[in-house]
Amino acid sequence: MNRISQSLAALGGVLVLVAVFAGIANHLAREARLQAEAERLAALAPAPEAAPSPEASQTAAPAGRNVSPEEGVQRTPEAGGALVRLPPRLPETAPQKPEETDREVRLRLLSRPVAVDVGTIRVGRGTVTLPDIAPPSLDRTCTSAGGEAWPCGRQALTSLRAFLRGRAIRCEAPDGFGTAEEDLTSACTVGAGEDIGDWLVRNGWAEAAPDGPYAEAEAKAREARTGMWR
């Protein structure tokens, strides 16, 4: 009987130990689950932004500062991106005009002449002045033998234009005359070689210049009372 009681008492002690160990095991398992859940939640939460260090705040470039290389400075790949200063840029100079070449002056045929006054003929953009004559001004007024005033200057220009009739004239002129603004003085002929200055003086529409070649032509025009001398 005593032996049975002792066996039961020993069995009861074993059961108590088993219950204690089972409780400890359950407690450890629950702590492990709680730790795993905390780690999972921590992994899902966003990481907090790192605050800038004092050194970074002090060395940051101020807003609006131009950090591009200054003029005359360039990065070179050979120097590993280092900045090197280039030589100063020379000021730009205006393009040099080509030197004018000598233009041969000879007797040339000039097309589409236009008389702008009695002693001046326009050819393209060039102007030809007839020498050895004293042309009347466009507003000159003459008095006829009968005492009547008439616009002889305007009539002289009208007569010269009718004489030319747009025919080409032949003058001593440089190559390309009329393609640019330029003036020249030259005796000119028209048609079969008739001298335009001589025609003007001979018909009384211009006076001969002193010591010029048209003095005799003017004398004949005055004697014949032609043109301005009527």
C-alpha positions as CSV (number, residue, x, y, z in Angstrom):
1,M,0.0,0.0,0.0
2,N,2.8,2.4,0.8
3,R,4.5,1.6,-2.4
4,I,1.4,2.4,-4.4
5,S,1.1,5.7,-2.6
6,Q,4.7,6.5,-3.3
7,S,4.3,5.7,-7.0
8,L,1.2,7.9,-7.3
9,A,3.0,10.7,-5.6
10,A,5.9,10.4,-8.0
11,L,3.6,10.3,-10.9
12,G,1.8,13.4,-9.7
13,G,5.2,15.2,-9.5
14,V,6.0,14.2,-13.0
15,L,2.7,15.5,-14.3
16,V,3.2,18.8,-12.5
17,L,6.7,19.2,-14.2
18,V,5.2,18.4,-17.6
19,A,2.5,21.0,-17.0
20,V,5.1,23.6,-16.0
21,F,7.3,22.9,-19.1
22,A,4.2,23.0,-21.3
23,G,3.3,26.4,-20.0
24,I,6.8,27.7,-20.5
25,A,6.8,26.4,-24.1
26,N,3.5,28.0,-24.8
27,H,4.8,31.3,-23.4
28,L,8.0,31.2,-25.5
29,A,6.0,30.4,-28.6
30,R,3.7,33.4,-28.0
31,E,6.7,35.7,-27.5
32,A,8.2,34.5,-30.7
33,R,5.0,35.2,-32.6
34,L,4.7,38.7,-31.1
35,Q,8.4,39.4,-32.1
36,A,7.8,38.2,-35.7
37,E,4.7,40.4,-36.0
38,A,6.6,43.5,-34.7
39,E,9.4,42.9,-37.2
40,R,6.9,42.5,-40.1
41,L,5.1,45.8,-39.2
42,A,8.5,47.6,-38.9
43,A,9.4,46.4,-42.4
44,L,6.2,47.7,-43.9
45,A,6.5,51.2,-42.3
46,P,8.2,53.9,-44.5
47,A,11.8,54.8,-43.6
48,P,12.1,58.3,-42.0
49,E,14.0,60.9,-44.1
50,A,17.5,61.5,-42.9
51,A,18.1,65.0,-41.5
52,P,20.9,67.0,-43.4
53,S,24.1,67.1,-41.5
54,P,25.4,70.5,-40.3
55,E,28.4,70.2,-42.6
56,A,26.2,69.7,-45.6
57,S,24.0,72.7,-44.7
58,Q,27.0,75.0,-44.3
59,T,28.6,74.0,-47.7
60,A,25.4,74.1,-49.8
61,A,25.5,76.6,-52.6
62,P,23.1,79.6,-52.1
63,A,20.0,79.7,-54.3
64,G,20.4,81.6,-57.6
65,R,24.2,81.4,-57.7
66,N,25.6,81.0,-61.2
67,V,28.0,78.0,-61.0
68,S,28.5,77.7,-64.7
69,P,32.1,78.2,-66.0
70,E,32.9,81.9,-66.7
71,E,33.5,83.1,-70.2
72,G,36.9,81.9,-71.5
73,V,36.9,78.8,-69.3
74,Q,36.3,75.3,-70.7
75,R,36.3,71.8,-69.3
76,T,38.7,69.5,-71.0
77,P,38.3,65.7,-71.1
78,E,42.1,65.3,-71.0
79,A,42.3,67.0,-67.7
80,G,39.6,64.9,-66.2
81,G,37.0,67.6,-66.3
82,A,39.3,70.3,-64.8
83,L,38.7,73.9,-65.8
84,V,41.3,75.5,-68.1
85,R,41.4,79.2,-69.1
86,L,41.3,79.9,-72.9
87,P,43.2,82.7,-74.5
88,P,41.3,86.0,-74.8
89,R,39.0,86.3,-77.9
90,L,40.3,88.9,-80.4
91,P,37.7,91.6,-81.4
92,E,36.0,90.9,-84.7
93,T,37.1,93.1,-87.6
94,A,34.9,94.4,-90.4
95,P,35.4,92.4,-93.6
96,Q,37.8,94.1,-95.9
97,K,36.4,95.5,-99.2
98,P,38.0,94.0,-102.2
99,E,40.4,96.3,-103.9
100,E,39.0,98.0,-107.0
101,T,40.7,96.8,-110.1
102,D,41.5,99.2,-113.0
103,R,38.6,99.4,-115.4
104,E,39.5,100.0,-119.0
105,V,38.1,103.3,-120.4
106,R,37.3,103.2,-124.0
107,L,34.6,104.1,-126.5
108,R,31.5,102.1,-125.5
109,L,27.9,101.8,-126.7
110,L,25.5,102.8,-123.8
111,S,21.9,101.7,-124.1
112,R,18.7,103.4,-123.1
113,P,20.0,107.0,-122.4
114,V,17.7,109.5,-120.8
115,A,18.3,113.2,-120.9
116,V,17.7,114.6,-117.3
117,D,18.7,118.2,-118.4
118,V,20.2,119.7,-121.5
119,G,23.8,118.8,-120.5
120,T,23.3,115.6,-118.6
121,I,22.4,112.1,-119.8
122,R,21.5,109.2,-117.4
123,V,22.5,105.7,-118.4
124,G,21.3,103.1,-115.9
125,R,22.7,104.3,-112.6
126,G,25.5,106.3,-114.2
127,T,25.5,109.9,-115.3
128,V,27.2,111.4,-118.3
129,T,28.0,115.1,-118.5
130,L,28.6,116.6,-121.9
131,P,31.7,118.8,-122.1
132,D,32.4,122.1,-123.8
133,I,28.8,123.4,-123.7
134,A,26.9,125.8,-121.4
135,P,23.4,124.3,-121.2
136,P,20.4,126.5,-120.2
137,S,18.7,125.8,-116.9
138,L,15.3,124.2,-117.1
139,D,13.6,127.4,-115.8
140,R,15.3,129.7,-118.3
141,T,13.0,132.0,-120.2
142,C,14.0,133.6,-123.5
143,T,12.5,136.6,-125.4
144,S,11.7,136.2,-129.0
145,A,12.3,138.9,-131.7
146,G,8.7,140.0,-131.3
147,G,9.2,140.5,-127.5
148,E,7.4,137.4,-126.5
149,A,8.7,135.4,-123.5
150,W,8.9,131.7,-123.8
151,P,10.4,128.7,-121.7
152,C,13.4,128.1,-123.8
153,G,15.1,125.9,-121.1
154,R,12.3,123.5,-121.0
155,Q,12.0,123.5,-124.8
156,A,15.7,122.7,-125.1
157,L,15.3,119.6,-123.0
158,T,12.3,118.5,-124.9
159,S,14.2,118.9,-128.2
160,L,17.2,116.9,-126.9
161,R,14.9,114.0,-125.8
162,A,13.2,114.0,-129.2
163,F,16.6,113.9,-130.9
164,L,17.9,110.9,-128.8
165,R,14.6,109.0,-129.0
166,G,16.1,106.3,-126.7
167,R,18.8,105.5,-129.2
168,A,22.1,104.1,-127.7
169,I,24.9,106.6,-127.4
170,R,28.6,106.1,-127.8
171,C,30.8,107.6,-125.1
172,E,34.3,107.1,-123.5
173,A,33.3,105.0,-120.5
174,P,34.8,102.4,-118.2
175,D,33.8,98.7,-118.3
176,G,30.4,98.1,-116.7
177,F,29.4,101.8,-116.6
178,G,25.8,102.2,-115.5
179,T,25.7,99.3,-113.1
180,A,26.6,101.5,-110.2
181,E,26.2,105.1,-109.1
182,E,29.1,107.0,-110.9
183,D,29.6,110.1,-113.0
184,L,31.8,110.8,-116.0
185,T,32.4,113.6,-118.5
186,S,32.6,112.6,-122.1
187,A,31.7,113.8,-125.5
188,C,29.1,111.4,-127.0
189,T,27.8,110.6,-130.4
190,V,24.6,109.0,-131.6
191,G,23.4,107.4,-134.8
192,A,26.0,107.6,-137.5
193,G,28.5,109.4,-135.2
194,E,26.7,112.8,-134.8
195,D,28.2,114.7,-131.8
196,I,25.4,115.4,-129.3
197,G,27.1,118.6,-127.9
198,D,27.6,120.0,-131.4
199,W,24.0,119.2,-132.3
200,L,22.8,121.2,-129.2
201,V,24.9,124.3,-130.0
202,R,24.2,124.2,-133.7
203,N,20.5,124.1,-133.1
204,G,20.6,126.9,-130.6
205,W,19.7,124.8,-127.5
206,A,23.0,125.4,-125.7
207,E,25.8,127.9,-125.7
208,A,29.4,127.0,-126.5
209,A,31.9,127.0,-123.6
210,P,34.6,129.6,-124.0
211,D,37.6,128.4,-126.0
212,G,35.6,125.2,-126.8
213,P,35.2,123.4,-130.1
214,Y,31.6,124.7,-130.7
215,A,32.2,128.4,-130.9
216,E,31.6,128.4,-134.7
217,A,28.4,126.3,-134.3
218,E,27.0,128.9,-131.8
219,A,27.8,131.8,-134.2
220,K,25.9,130.1,-137.0
221,A,22.9,129.3,-134.7
222,R,22.7,133.0,-133.6
223,E,23.0,134.1,-137.2
224,A,20.2,131.7,-138.2
225,R,18.1,132.8,-135.2
226,T,17.4,129.2,-134.3
227,G,16.6,127.6,-131.0
228,M,17.0,130.0,-128.1
229,W,18.1,132.8,-130.5
230,R,14.9,133.1,-132.5
